[in-house]
Amino acid sequence: MIESEIAVNVAGFLRGGLGLGEAARLYVAALQSAGVAVQTTAVDPPLPETEGAVLKRADFSDLPAAGRAPYNLVCVNPPELPRFYHDVGPGFFDGRCSIGSWAWEVNRVPADWAWAFAVVDEIWAYSAYVEQIFRAVAPVPVARVPLPVVAPEITVEPPDLGVPENFTFLFLFDFFSTIQRKNPFGVIEAFTRAFRPGEGPQLLVKSINGDYKPDRLARVRAVAARHPDVHVVDRFVSAAERDALIATCDCYVSLHRAEGFGLPLAEAMALGRPVIATGWSGNLDFMSEDNAWLVRHKPMAVGPEGENYPADGVWADPNLDHAAELMRAVWQDRDTRERRVEHARRDVLEGLSLERVGRIARERLERIELEGRPTRAAPSPPPAGTAWGPLRLAGSKVEYDPLKAARAAGGARNLARAAALRAMKPFTYHQEELNEALFTGLTEVAERLDRLAWELEGQAALDEHGRAQLRRLIAAADSRPAPRHPWISPRDDQPGLRFDERDPRSDAYVAFEELFRGAPELIRARQAAYVDMLADRGEVLELGPGRGEFLALLAERGVSARGVELDPGMAARAREQGHDVVERDALEHLRGLPDRTVPAIFAAQFVEHLPAPALVELLRLIEAKLEADGIAILETINPHSAWALKAFWVDPTHHHPLFPEVLLAFARFAGFRSGRVEFPGGSGDFEHDIYTQSDYAVVLRT
C-alpha cells in the first residue's frame, strides 16, 4: 500500500453531454471515493459545424489543482486525441504518466492510432472485451478498469415526450455513436415483428444529436413511421430527467452490434428495469442469462458504411426474430421479469459500485507507483490531418477495397458482386486515381496548416498555463445564466428563451434569487466553510442574509446570530424560518450600534451592491463596531474569474465588481489590524484559485 497521496488529473469532455463525458465524470467520482486526490481538465468535444445544431452540455465544474498531479487519466478516444493534444498542448503530458481511458467496439484497430499509442503509458479498458482488443495491438500495458454504476435517486418527473402511458420499451442512443453500431433500425424491426399495431406495448426511441446528423435522423423516423406504436424523439434532457425516463420505462432494449461497456444497460439494471440486449461485447461483463434477456447473434463485417469503424472489422448481427420473442416474453412473463431484475440490480450495484471501481483504479495506480512510474517528455505533434475527422474518414474510404472485401466474405452473392466489380475495374480506375490524388493533396495542406499553427502558438508562448486560461475564457464565453430553468426556458424540442404563463410575484427579488443565484442547498454548501471561522465568536451579525441560508448553518452549529435585511420579501422569508432578522438598511443599523460591541460580522454577496462612498463607510463602520480582536468576513464575486465576471452582470442591483486587491486595500485604509483574501472552495494554490474560483472572501480582524 502506498501511504503518500496519489493525485490524478482527469481530462476529457467533462462538460459534454456525451457518453465519453459521463464516463470521465464517473471516473472522477470513483477515484474520489478511493481517497485519490483529483483535479480536472475539461475540453469541449470536437463537433462539426452544423446549422441549427446545439452543443449539449452537462453540469460540471472543474476541480481545482493542488499542485501538479503526476498522473493524467485522459478520457478521450484515439480518434479525438490529436484534437485534444492541440487543445491542451504538449506541456500537458510533459513529466507525467499518462493513462488513456479508451473504448473501442470492433476487433480491427486503425493503423493511424500508432501516434495515440505513443502518447500514453498505459490503457484502461472499460471491459474485458475492450481489454482483449487492445492487448492484441498495444505497445503499452492494458488494464481493465470498468465504469462504475450508480443507481441515481429519482428527484424529478420524466420529461413529457408526448407519448402515451403504455407498456414502454425504451432505447436511448447518441447519433455520434453511429446508427450502424447502435442499430436503432434493428430495435424498430424487432418491435414490429413482436407486436401488432394497437396490441398494447410501445417503443420509445430517444436519441440526441440528431440535429448534427439530420439525414440519419430522417431515416430513423421514416422507418419508425411504419408502425404507429413506435415513437422517435430526438432531444437533449438533463441527467436527472434521463434517469427518470429509464426508471419509469417497462423494459430497456439494445440490439447493438457492439458496446465497449454499455452504460445505459447497466444503469437500467441498477434501477430495476428488465434489459434485453445483444449477447455480445462489453455488456457481457455484467449481463448473463440469469439477470437479463440476451439476444442471439452471428458475426458480420462492419462494411463500408461503418462511419468511424474499419470496414473489415467484425461485430455482431443480432437475431431480430429472437429479439422479438424476448420482447413478448418480457411483456407477458411477470414472474421471470421480477426475478431477473432483482438479480440484475444486485449484480450491478455490488460488482460495479463507485467504491469497488475506485479500489480497482487506486490499486492499479499503486502498482504503477511501486513498479516505477514512467514519466515522459512532451510527445511530438500528431501526424498531419489526424485531428480532422473528415480527412480521417476520407483516408479509410480510400483504403477500402470493395473487391477484396467481396472475395473475403465468400458466398454466391458476394462472388457475383466480386465479378461485377472486377468487370467495372477499367471504368473506375481513373476515379480511384483521382480519389488518391485528392486525398494526398488534402493531407499535404493539413501538414502545412499544422506546422503554421504550431509556429503561431510557439510565438504566442501558449504554454500549459496559457492554454488552461484560454479554455476558461472559452467556457466563460459559452456560459449562460440559468440556461435550462423551466421558468424562462421550457424543456421541449424548441431551443430558446420564453415563458407561456402568467406568474405575478409580490416578492420578485426572492424569485429572482431562486432563479439565478441557485437553490438554498447550493448556497449552504458554498458557505459552509465560513462556519468554522465564526463558531467560537459568541454572536454573529449578518448583513444582507437574504433567504437565511447562512443563519441556518450557524444555528445548526449552536452559534447565536441575527441579520439585517433591506428587502422586505427576503426578510420575511428568513423570519418564516425562525431567524432573528430586522428589516433595515445595513449602514443605518451599524451607525446605531455602540462601538466595540459586535464579536463578528458576516456579509455574502453584499458589498458589490454598494457605490464607492457607501463601501468606504461600511468598512469604517465595521472596523468601529467590532470588538477588539473581532472578525469580519466579506464574500463577493471574483472578477478575475472570467465566468464569474460575466455572471456578475446578471443581477441588475449590482453596482460594480470588486477585485480582491481593491477590497483588501480599502479595508487596510479603514483601519483594520490585518486582512487576507481566501477562496473557501479553492485548492490552496493562490495563483490558481484567483483565476478559477467564482467567489472570494476578505477576512478582516480588528
N, C-alpha and C positions, 0 to 999 in steps of 0.2 A: 504493500500500500504506500502510495506517495503522500507524505504528510504535507508538503508545501501545496499552496493553492495552484490549481490548474486554471488557466484563463483561455477562453476561446472567443475569437471574433467570428460570429456567424454572419455570412454575407449572402445576399441574393435579393430576390424580388419580394422583400418582406412586406411592402405596402401594396403588392399586386393582388388582384382578385383572381389569381390563377392557382392551379394545383401546386406548382413549384413554390409559390409564395406561402401557401398553407403548410407545406412540408417544412419549409425553413422556420416558420413560426412554431411549429410543433417541436422541432429540434431545440429551439431556444428554451421552451418550457421544460423539456425532458432534461436538458443539461442543468438548468437551474434547480430542478428537483433533486439532482445528484450532488449539489453543492459546488458545481463548476461555475466560476466567475464568467459571465457572458457579456460581451459587448457586441454591437451590430453595425453592419454597413449595408444600408438599403439602397438599391438602384432600381430604376424603372425597367420593366421588360421591353425588349426591342420589338415593338409592334409596328405594323405597316401603317402608312398614312392613308386612311380610307375615309372618304367623305361621309359624314353622318355618324361615324363610329365614335364611341366614347370609351376612354380608358377606365377600366373597372378597378376600384381601389378598396383595400381592406383597412380597417382601423389598426394602426400600429405606430408606435413611437420608438425611435431609435434608442437603444440602451447605451448610455454614455460609456466612454472608455476610462478606466482607471489604470493608466499606463498602457503600454503596447502589448497586446496578447501575443504569446509565442505561437499560437495555433490559429490558422484560418480554417473554417468549415465553409466551403464555397458551395452553396446550394444552387448551382447553375449548371445545366447540362452542357456537354461539349459543343453542340451547335451554337449556343449563345455565349460560350466562354470568350471568344475573341472580342465580342462587343463589350462584355464585362471588363476585360483587360483594358480596353480603350477608356472605359468609364473610370476605373479606379487607378490606372497607371501601374507601371512595373514596380514602383516602390511598395505597393500593397503586399507583394509577395516577398520582397527582399528581407532575408534574415528570419523568415517564419517557416514553419512546417505547414504546408497547405494540403488540406484533405478535400477531395471532391465528393460531394454527396450527389450521386448521379443515378438516373433511371434510364433504362433502355428496354425496348419491348420486343426486339427481334434478334435472332442469332447472328446476324451479319452486322459487324461494326464498320462504319465507313472508314476508308483509308485516310481521309483528311482529318481524322481525330488524332493523328500522331502528335501534333503540336499540343493538344489538350492533355494527352498522357504525360508530356514532358513538363507541364506546368505544375502538376500535383505530385505529392509524395506518397499518397495513399488514396484509395477509393472506398467510400462507404456505400454499400448497395442496400436498397430498400428490402430486398427479398432474396431467398435462395436462388430463384430463377435469374435475377439480375446478376447476382454474385457469380453464378456459373458462366454467364455470358462474358463478363469482364475478366474472370480468371483465365479464360482461354486466350486472351489477347493482350492484357495489360502488362506493362513492364514494371509496375509498382504493386505493392501489397493490396489485396482486396479483402474487405471485411464486411460481414452482414450486420448492419445496424438498422433494424426495422423502424418504420414510423410509429410513434405512439398513437394510441387511440383513446379518446376521452368521450364518455357519454355526456353530452352537454346538458345543462339544466335548461329546460324549455321555459323561456320567460316571455315569449310573445306568441301571438296567434300566427298561424301560417299565412303567407301572403295570399290575397284574393287574386287568383289567376283566372277567374271566370269559368271554372269547370264545375260540374255537378258534384254532389256529395255521394258518390257511389263507391263500391269496392275499387280501390285505385292501385294499379301497378305504376310505379314511378321509375323513371330513368333520367339521370342527370348527366350532362356531358358538356364539354367546352369544345367549340369548333377548332380552337388551336391545338387540341389533342388529336385532331383529324377524324373525319367521319369514317374513313376506311378502317381505322383501328377501333374506334368506339362502336361502330356498326349500328347506328340508330335504325337503318333500314331493316336489319335483321330482327330487331326488337319489334318493330311495327308489323313485319310479316308474320312473326311467330304469334303475336296477339291476334292478328287477323285470322290465322288458322285455328286459334284456340276458341274464339268467341264469335257468335253471330251478332250482327248489329242489334242493339237493344237487349241483349241477353242479361245484362247486369253490370259486369265489370267494365272499367275504362282504363285506358293507358294515357298517362301524362308524360310526355317527353319534354323535359325542362332543360333548356340549353342557355349558354351565354356566348357572347362574342359572335353571334350570327351577323351582327352589324358590320363586322370586319370581313365576313365571307358571305355576302348576301346571295350569291348564286347557289352555294351549297345549302343555305337555309331554305331557299325556294324549292330545292329538290326534296328536302326532308318534308316540307309542308305539302308538296304535291303528292308524295307517296302516302302521307298521313290522311289526306283528304279522301282516300278511297274507303275509309272506314269511319262512320260517324262517331264512334266512341274513342277515337284516338285524337288527343289534343296536343298541339305543339305550342309551347310558349318560350320565346327567346327573350330573356330579361334577367338583368343582374339584381339579386336581392342581397340583403345583409346576411352575415353569418348566422345571426340569431333566427332570421326568417327561414334560411335554408335548413337549419337544424329542425325547426318546427315542421317544415314541409316533409322531411324524412320521417320524423316522429309520428306524423299523422297519416302516412301512406299505409296501405294494407300489405304491400309487398314491393320490395325493391328488385329490379331486374336489370342485368347487364349481360348482353351477348357479345362482349368484347372479343376481339381477335387476339389481343394480348394486353396484359397490365403489368407495369413494373411493380405495383403493390396493390392498388385497388382501394384507396382510402374511403370513398363513399360506401363501398360494400361493407368495410369493417365498421364504419360509423353507423350504418343501418343495423348491423348485427348488435352493436353496443346499445342501440336504442330499442332493441327487442322487436325488430321488424324481420319477417321472413325474407330471405335473399335467394334469388335464382341467378346463377352466373355460369358462364363458360368454365368448364373444369380444366383450366389451363393457365399457366404462367404465375405471376407473383401472388395472386389471391389464394393459391393453394397453401401458402404458409399459415393461413388461419381459417381456411374453409375445408370442410370434409363432408362426406355423405351423412355424418351424424349431426351436423349443425347447419346445413344449407342444402339447396337443391342444385346439384351440379349438372350442367348440360354436356352431353356427349359431343365430340368434335372429331375432326380429322385435320391433318396438316395441309396447308396451302401456301403457295408462293405469294409474296406481297404483291408483285406485279408492278407495272409502270405507273399506276395511279396511287401509289402509297404515300405521296407527298414527301414527308420527312424521312421515309424509310427506304433502304436499298431494295430495288426491285427483285433481287434474287434472295432476299431474306425469307424466312419461313415463320408463319404464325398459324393460328387456329381458325378453322371454319366451323362454327357451331352448327349442330344439327337442329334446324328450326322446327321440325316435327317433334323432336324430343322436348324442345323448349316449350312448345305449345302444350304438350302433355303435362309438363311440370306446372305450367300456369294454371291449368284446370285443377290439378291436384292441390295446389296451394289454396285455391279458391274454395274447394269443396271439403277438404280434409282438415277440420279444425283441430282435432286431437294431435295429429302429426305436426301441424303448424306450431301449436303451443309447446310441444315437447322439444322440437328442434330450436326454436328461438331462445328458450331458456338456456339450452346447452350453448348456443352461439354467444349469448350475452356473457356467460361466464368465461368461455374460452378467450374472447377478445379482451374483456376488461382485466382478466388476470394475466394473460400472456403478452399483452401489448400496452400495459399501463405506462403512464409517464415515469413512474418510479423504476419499473423494470427496464425500460428502454434507456432511461438516464443512467442506470447502473452499467448497462452494456456499453454505452458510449464512454462513460468515465473509465471503466476498466480497460477499454481499448486505448484511450489516451494515456493511461498509466503504463500500459505495456510499451507504447511508443517511447515514453519518457525513460523507462528502465532500459530499453534496448539502445537508447541514444538517439534523441530526437534529431531527425535530419533538418538541416537548415539550408536554404538555397540563396544564391544570388538572384537578383531580379531576372526573370526569364526574358528572352528576346521576344520582340513583337510577333504576332501570329502571321502566317503567310497571307499574302495579298488576297483580298476578296472573301476570306473565311468569315468575316464579321458581317458580310452582306448576304442575307438569306436567298434572294433571287439568284445570285451568282452560284451559290452552293447547289441550288435546285437545278440550275442550267447544267452544271457540271455532272450531276447524277443522270440527267436526261441524255447528255452526250455520251456518257459511258455505257448506257443501257443498250444492249444488243438484242432486239426482239427475235432475230433468227436463232441466236444461241439459246435464248430462253425457251422458245418453242421446241427446239430439239431436246433440251434438257427435261422439259415437262413430260414428253412422251405422249402416247395415246393417239388414236386415229385423228381426232380433231386437231391436235397440236401438230401432228405430222403434215396434215393438209395445210395448216397455217404456215408451217415452215416452207413448204413447197411454193406457196403463193409469194411469200416474202423473198425467196430465192429468185423467183421469176421477175420480181419487181426491182431487183438489185441494180440492173443497168440504168433504170429510170430514177432511182433515189440516190445514186452515187453522188451527183453534184450537190444535192440538198445536204447530204451528210458532210461534204467538204465545206459547204457554206456554214453549217452549224458549228463545226470545229473552228473555222476561221473567226467567226463572230465571238465564240467563247474565249478563244485565245486573245483576241483584241480587247475584250472587256476585262480579262484578267490583267493584262498589261496596264490598262487605265487604272484599275483598282490598285495595283502596285504603286503607281506614281502618286495617286491620291493619298495612300497610306504613308508613303515617305514624306509627302508635303505636310500631312497632319502632324507627324512626329516632330518634324523640324519646327513647325509653328509652336507646338506645345513646349518644346525644348527652349525656344526663345522666350516664351512666357513664363518659364520656370515653374510650370504647373506640376509641383511635386504631390506626394500623397496628401499632405495637409491642404494644399490648394484645391485638389480635386474634391476632397471632403467638403470644403467650403462651397465649392461650386454646386455640389449635389444638394447641399442645404438650401442654397439660393433657388435652385430649380424646384425643389419640393415646396418652398415657400410660395413661389410664383404660382404653383399649381393648386395651392390650398384655397379653400373657401370656407366661410363661416356657416356652420350647420347645414352642409350641403344636402343632407337627406332627412332633415327633420320634417315630419308629416304636416306641421303647421304651415310650412311655406313651400314644400316640395313633395307633392303627392307621389306615392310609390306606385307608379303604373308604367306603361311602356313608353310614355312620352316624357323625355327629359325636359327639364325646365324648372322655373320657379313660378308658383301661383298658389292661390287658395280659392276654394269654391264654396265657402260657407261663412256666415256671419259669426263673429266671436268677440263681441264688445267686452272690454275689460275696464273696470274701475281702477284696478291695480296694474296698469300697463307695464310699469318698470319691473314689477315682480315677475310677470310673464316674460318680459324681455330677458331677465337674468336666467330664467329656466331654459329659454331657447338658446341663448348664445354663450352663457358662461358655463353651463353644464349642470348636471343633476347634483343635488346636495351630497350624495355619496361620493362623487368625484371630488368635490371641493374639500370634504372632510379628509379624504385620502391625501390630498395635496398639502393640507395644513397640519396634518398630524405631527410632523417633525418639530413644529414650534412648541408643542405642549411641554416637552421635556425642558425647554429653556425657561418656562414660566411656572413649572409645577411647584416650586418652593417659594413663590413670591407672595403668598398670602391672599392677595386680591389683584385682579387684572381688570383694567378699564379698556374695553374695545371701542374704537372709533369706527363707525360705519359697519356694524355687524351684519347688515343685510338680512338674510334668511335665518341667521343664527347658527351656522354650522360650527364655527369655532367656539362659540359659547357652549354648545352641546359637548364638544370634545373636552373642554375644561371641566364641565360639570361631571362628566363620566370619571374624571381623574380626581374629583373632590376639590377642585380649585374654585374658590369664590370668584365670581365675575359679574360684571354689569356692562351694559352697552349704551351708546349714544347714537341714534339713527335719525337722519333728517327726513327720509322718505316715509310717509305715513303707512303705505302698504307694507313696506319691509318691516317697519317697527311693529305693526300689528301681527305680521306673520311670526316674528320672533317671540312676541309676548304670548301668542297662542301656544307656543311650545314650552311655556313656563319660564322664559328667561326675563331677567330684570333689565328692561330696555326703556329708555326715555326717548321721546320724540323731540329732538332739539338739534340745533346747529352745533357741531363739534367744537368749533373755536369759541363760540359763546359759552358752551358748557365749561371748557377749560379755563376761560377767563374768570369764572365764578368760583373756582376751587382754590383753597388755600395753598400756598407754596409748600413744596417738600412733603406732600401728604399721600401721594399715589405710588404704590410699590412697583407697578408695571403697566405699560400701555402697549396695546397691540392694534395695528391697523393693516388690513389686507386689501389691496386694490382700492386704495382710498386717496393717496397723495396725488395721483395723476389727474384727479378731478379738480385740483386747485390751481388758480393762477399764481404766478411767482410771488407776489406780495403776501398772499394768504399762506403759501407754503413756508415762506420765511417766518411768518408769525407763528404758524403751527409748531415749527421746530423749536422756537424760543419758548413757547408756552409749555411744550412737553418737557423741555430741559428744566424749566422753573418749577413745574408741578411734581415731578418725580422725586421720590425720597433720595437721600444720599445713597449711592450705590444702587439706584433704581435702574430698571432696564426698559428700553423701548424697542419694539420690533416693527419695522415698517416694510411691508411687502408691496412690490409693484411689478409691472410688466417690464421685461428686459429688452430694450430696443436694440441691443447688439444681436439678438436672435432675429433673423430676417422674417421667420414665420410669425413671431410674437409682435414685431413691429407692424406687420400687415394686419394682424388681429386687433391691435390697439385701436385702430380707427373704426372698428365695428360699433363701439359704444359711443353714441353722439354726445354723451355727457363728459367724455374725457377731454381734458384741456390740452395737454401736450405730454409726450413721452419724456421720462426722466432717466437719463443714462446713470448707471450706478456711480460713476465718477462725480457727476453733478450733485446727486442727492447726498453722497458722502461728504462732499466739500461744504454744502450748505449746513449739514449737521455739525461739522467742525466749527464753522463760523457762528453757530448758535450757542456754543459753549460747552458741548458735551466733553466728558473726560476721555472717552475712547469710542471708536466706532469701527465696524468691519462689514464687509459685504459677504453674504453667504448665499449658496444655492442649495436649498434644502433637498431638492431631488437630484442633485448632481453627483458626479463621480468623485469629487475631491480634487480633481485636476483643474485648477482655476482657469488656465489658458484654454482648456477645452470647454468647460462649463459656461464661460462667459459668452460663447458663441452658440451654444446648443440649448441652454435652459431657457424656458419661456418666462420664468419669473425669478426675481432675486429679492433678498431682504437685506436691509441695513439694520444691523444690531448695534444699538447705542447704549452707553452707560454714563451715569452722572457721577 
